[in-house]
Each structure stands twice: as C-alpha cells, then as structure tokens.
Amino acid sequence: MTNRDTRQLKRTLLAIEFAILLSLMLAPHRERGLFRFGGYVHAPFPIATRDIAVKQLVSQTIVIAVLFALIVNIPWRRPKKDGRD
C-alpha cells in the first residue's frame, strides 16, 4: 500500500466516522411531531433510547456513510493538461 492509498483510506474512514456521529445526532424518534424532522433530537447522545426507531437509524446511518465516502473520493481536481497539442 502506498502513502497515497493510506491517506485516501484514512480520509474515507474519517468521513464515515463523521457520518456516523451526524446520524447519531439526528437520531429518529417514534411518533413525535407532524413531520419526521419534528421527531429528531439534536444532541450528541440520544437521551430517550427506548423511543429511537432503530431500523430507521441503521438505514439512515448506512446511507449517510456511503454518501460521505463517495463525496470524499470524488476527484475534484481536473488532470493537468500538457502544453503540447
């Protein structure tokens, strides 16, 4: 594994860790509010764990983690063109 591959892997894992923390901060709760966003608790650690919708939390975490990993691995810089034509 080269140094560049190691940096890419570390960056991807950091993005996944950030996505997991974000998902836990926005843990969905059952039967609160008219909209789904009304049932979210904005805290790093859910306080009322018995009210958390676990299936939705797991699927939300997976989707956000994959999305963050894809965004981090997009090659944003275009390759440099040579002055030769």
N, C-alpha and C positions, 0 to 999 in steps of 0.2 A: 504494500500500500504506500503510495507516495504521499508527500507532505500536502499536496493539493487535495487529494482524496480524503485525508484525515480532517483537513479544515472544512471541507464540504460536509462530511459526516457530522462533525461537531455542530456546524451551523444548522443542519437539518434536525438533529436531536434537540438543540436549544429551541427551535421553532415549535417542535412537538411538545416540549415541556411547557412553553408559554401558552400553547393552545389548551393543554390540559388545565392549567391554572385558570385561564379565562373561562373555560367551560364550568369549572367548579364555582367560580364567582357568580356565574349566571345559571345556577342550578335550577331546573324547572320544578315547580311545586304543583301539587294536585289541587284542583278546584279553588283557585283564587283569581279573582278579577275576571272581567269580561273577556279580555284578550289574553293571550299566552304571556305577553310581557308583564301583565299585572301579577302573575304568579312567580316572578323571578325575585330572588333575594340577592341584593348586591352586597355581598360580604365574602371575604376570602374563605371562610369555613361555614358551611350551612349549619344553622343552629337547630332547626326542627328537622332532624334527619328522617323521621318517620313519615313526613309529608312529601319527601322527594320522589319524583317519578323516575325510578331507576332506569327503566328501559329507555326512556327519552334522554336521560342524562348520558347513558352509554353511547347511544347513536349520535347524539349531539357532539360528544367528545371525539368520536371517530371521524365524523365529517369535518369538524374544525381542524383536527390534527392533520388529516390528509390535505386539506386546503392550504394550511400554513406550510406544510412540507413542499407542496407544489410551488407555492409562491416564492419560497426561499430558493428553490432550484431552477427558476426561470433565468436563462442567460440574458440579463438586461442590457449588457453592453454588446454592441454590434462588433463583429470582427473587423480589425483594421484592414483597410484596402491598401495595396501597394500602389505606388505612383506609376506603375507600369501598365500599359494597355495593350 
